[in-house]
Amino acid sequence: MEHSYILTKNKFSKIFILFCFLFIFTSCARIPVEREWQDIKKVRNRVTKLEVGDIIVKNKVIKDPLGWYGHSAMVVKNNTIGDYPKLGAGYYEIDTYSWLYEDREVMVLRYKHFDEKFKKLFVENLKKYTDKIYFLSGKENNNSFYCSKYVWYIYYITAKELGYDLDLDSNKGPMVFPYDFIDSKELDQIIF
């Protein structure tokens, strides 16, 4: 009897792992036809064309569990990326060229209505939320952030303070992942 329990438990474990694997690689995977991945080297060689507020989404990486959902960060000032990179590391800023060091593909997305009024408040909000911990939590909870939530929240709170609603999360779920930005109707892709 104990032997059959072990076989059942092993079978369950394998099915559970397979389910998790399929969920991870199929969730947040819809890429609109009009969007295209760009070689990271191409973007790295044109960093001067990036603007404050530009969102950079990196493609998924199979070998790294932290990269299974992709990664995202944004330009916070000239030649500087602001990022909540991983558990145990809070917010940090890094030069754009160094952030684009990996052999990956990326998409650069720009908010359609990023005018000077929005930019002024956006930059103020960038500074307000750099002292939080990295933790996976719901979108509107501003006590902690992860890569895509920080990007989403800064846009969300800036628009809210300007008197309108903005949700860059294309599927409007309780959490936001890097690939959710790709299908947002509020963002244009910048091709280099």
C-alpha positions as CSV (number, residue, x, y, z in Angstrom):
1,M,0.0,0.0,0.0
2,E,2.8,2.4,0.9
3,H,4.4,1.7,-2.5
4,S,1.3,2.8,-4.5
5,Y,1.1,6.0,-2.3
6,I,4.7,6.9,-3.4
7,L,3.9,6.3,-7.0
8,T,0.7,8.4,-6.8
9,K,2.6,11.2,-5.0
10,N,5.4,11.1,-7.7
11,K,2.8,11.2,-10.4
12,F,1.1,14.1,-8.8
13,S,4.4,16.0,-8.3
14,K,5.3,15.5,-12.0
15,I,1.8,16.7,-13.1
16,F,2.0,19.7,-10.8
17,I,5.5,20.6,-12.1
18,L,4.3,20.2,-15.7
19,F,1.2,22.4,-15.0
20,C,3.4,25.1,-13.4
21,F,5.8,25.0,-16.3
22,L,3.0,25.4,-18.9
23,F,1.3,28.1,-16.8
24,I,4.5,30.1,-16.6
25,F,5.3,30.0,-20.3
26,T,1.8,30.5,-21.6
27,S,0.7,33.3,-19.2
28,C,1.3,36.8,-20.3
29,A,2.5,35.5,-23.6
30,R,0.3,37.3,-26.1
31,I,2.4,39.5,-28.4
32,P,0.3,41.7,-30.7
33,V,1.1,41.3,-34.4
34,E,2.2,44.9,-34.8
35,R,4.8,44.6,-32.0
36,E,8.2,43.1,-32.6
37,W,11.2,42.2,-30.5
38,Q,14.5,44.0,-31.2
39,D,18.0,42.8,-30.6
40,I,19.3,44.3,-27.4
41,K,22.5,45.4,-29.1
42,K,20.6,47.6,-31.5
43,V,18.9,49.4,-28.7
44,R,22.1,49.6,-26.6
45,N,23.8,51.4,-29.5
46,R,21.0,54.0,-29.6
47,V,20.5,54.7,-25.9
48,T,20.6,58.5,-26.7
49,K,17.2,58.1,-28.3
50,L,15.6,56.8,-25.1
51,E,13.5,59.3,-23.2
52,V,12.4,59.6,-19.5
53,G,9.4,57.3,-19.0
54,D,10.3,54.8,-21.7
55,I,9.5,51.3,-20.6
56,I,11.9,48.6,-21.6
57,V,10.6,45.0,-21.6
58,K,13.1,42.1,-21.8
59,N,11.9,38.8,-23.3
60,K,11.5,35.7,-21.1
61,V,14.5,33.5,-20.1
62,I,13.9,29.8,-19.7
63,K,17.1,29.1,-17.7
64,D,16.4,31.7,-15.0
65,P,13.2,31.4,-12.9
66,L,13.3,35.1,-12.2
67,G,13.2,35.6,-16.0
68,W,10.3,33.3,-16.7
69,Y,7.9,36.3,-17.0
70,G,10.4,38.6,-18.7
71,H,11.7,41.7,-17.0
72,S,10.8,45.4,-17.2
73,A,12.2,48.7,-16.1
74,M,12.1,52.3,-17.2
75,V,14.2,55.3,-18.1
76,V,14.2,57.6,-15.1
77,K,16.6,60.2,-16.3
78,N,19.0,60.8,-19.1
79,N,21.0,57.5,-19.7
80,T,19.7,56.0,-16.5
81,I,17.3,53.0,-15.8
82,G,15.4,52.7,-12.5
83,D,14.7,49.1,-11.5
84,Y,13.4,46.8,-8.8
85,P,15.4,43.8,-10.1
86,K,14.9,40.9,-7.7
87,L,14.0,39.6,-4.3
88,G,16.5,40.9,-1.7
89,A,17.4,43.9,-3.8
90,G,15.5,47.1,-3.5
91,Y,15.3,49.9,-6.1
92,Y,18.5,50.8,-7.8
93,E,19.6,53.0,-10.7
94,I,22.0,51.9,-13.4
95,D,23.3,53.4,-16.6
96,T,21.3,52.3,-19.6
97,Y,24.1,50.7,-21.5
98,S,25.0,48.4,-18.5
99,W,21.3,47.5,-18.0
100,L,21.1,46.4,-21.6
101,Y,24.1,44.0,-21.2
102,E,22.4,40.6,-21.6
103,D,22.0,38.7,-24.8
104,R,18.2,39.1,-25.0
105,E,15.6,40.8,-27.1
106,V,13.7,43.9,-25.9
107,M,10.8,46.1,-26.6
108,V,10.8,49.8,-25.9
109,L,7.4,51.3,-25.2
110,R,6.4,54.9,-24.8
111,Y,3.3,56.4,-23.2
112,K,1.3,58.2,-25.9
113,H,0.4,61.2,-23.7
114,F,3.8,61.8,-22.0
115,D,3.8,65.6,-22.2
116,E,5.7,68.1,-20.0
117,K,2.9,68.4,-17.4
118,F,2.8,64.6,-17.0
119,K,6.7,64.4,-17.0
120,K,7.1,66.9,-14.2
121,L,4.8,65.0,-11.8
122,F,6.1,61.6,-13.1
123,V,9.7,62.6,-12.1
124,E,8.5,63.7,-8.7
125,N,6.7,60.3,-8.2
126,L,9.8,58.4,-9.3
127,K,11.6,59.7,-6.3
128,K,8.8,59.0,-3.8
129,Y,8.7,55.3,-4.3
130,T,12.4,54.2,-4.3
131,D,12.6,53.2,-0.7
132,K,10.3,50.2,-0.8
133,I,11.1,46.5,-0.6
134,Y,10.9,44.0,-3.4
135,F,7.9,41.8,-2.8
136,L,5.1,40.4,-5.0
137,S,1.9,42.0,-4.1
138,G,-1.3,43.5,-5.6
139,K,-0.9,46.4,-8.0
140,E,-2.3,49.2,-5.9
141,N,-0.4,48.3,-2.7
142,N,2.5,50.8,-2.6
143,N,4.3,49.2,0.3
144,S,6.4,47.0,-1.9
145,F,7.3,46.7,-5.6
146,Y,8.7,44.3,-8.2
147,C,10.0,45.3,-11.6
148,S,6.7,45.7,-13.6
149,K,4.6,46.8,-10.6
150,Y,7.0,49.8,-10.0
151,V,6.6,50.8,-13.7
152,W,2.9,50.4,-13.6
153,Y,2.4,52.2,-10.3
154,I,4.4,55.3,-11.2
155,Y,2.2,55.7,-14.3
156,Y,-1.0,54.9,-12.4
157,I,-0.3,57.3,-9.5
158,T,0.9,60.1,-11.8
159,A,-2.3,60.0,-13.9
160,K,-4.5,59.7,-10.8
161,E,-2.8,62.8,-9.3
162,L,-3.5,64.6,-12.6
163,G,-7.2,63.6,-12.4
164,Y,-7.6,60.7,-14.7
165,D,-7.4,56.9,-14.7
166,L,-4.6,55.1,-16.4
167,D,-4.0,51.3,-16.3
168,L,-1.1,50.2,-18.5
169,D,-1.9,46.5,-17.6
170,S,-3.5,45.2,-20.7
171,N,-5.3,42.3,-19.0
172,K,-6.4,44.4,-15.9
173,G,-5.5,41.6,-13.5
174,P,-4.7,41.9,-9.8
175,M,-0.9,41.8,-10.6
176,V,1.0,43.2,-13.5
177,F,3.8,41.4,-15.4
178,P,6.2,42.7,-17.9
179,Y,4.4,41.2,-20.9
180,D,1.2,43.0,-19.9
181,F,2.6,46.3,-21.1
182,I,3.2,44.9,-24.6
183,D,-0.5,44.9,-25.5
184,S,-1.4,48.2,-23.8
185,K,-3.3,50.5,-26.1
186,E,-1.7,53.5,-24.2
187,L,1.8,52.6,-25.3
188,D,3.5,53.0,-28.6
189,Q,6.5,50.8,-29.6
190,I,9.7,52.7,-30.4
191,I,11.6,50.9,-33.2
192,F,15.4,51.5,-33.3
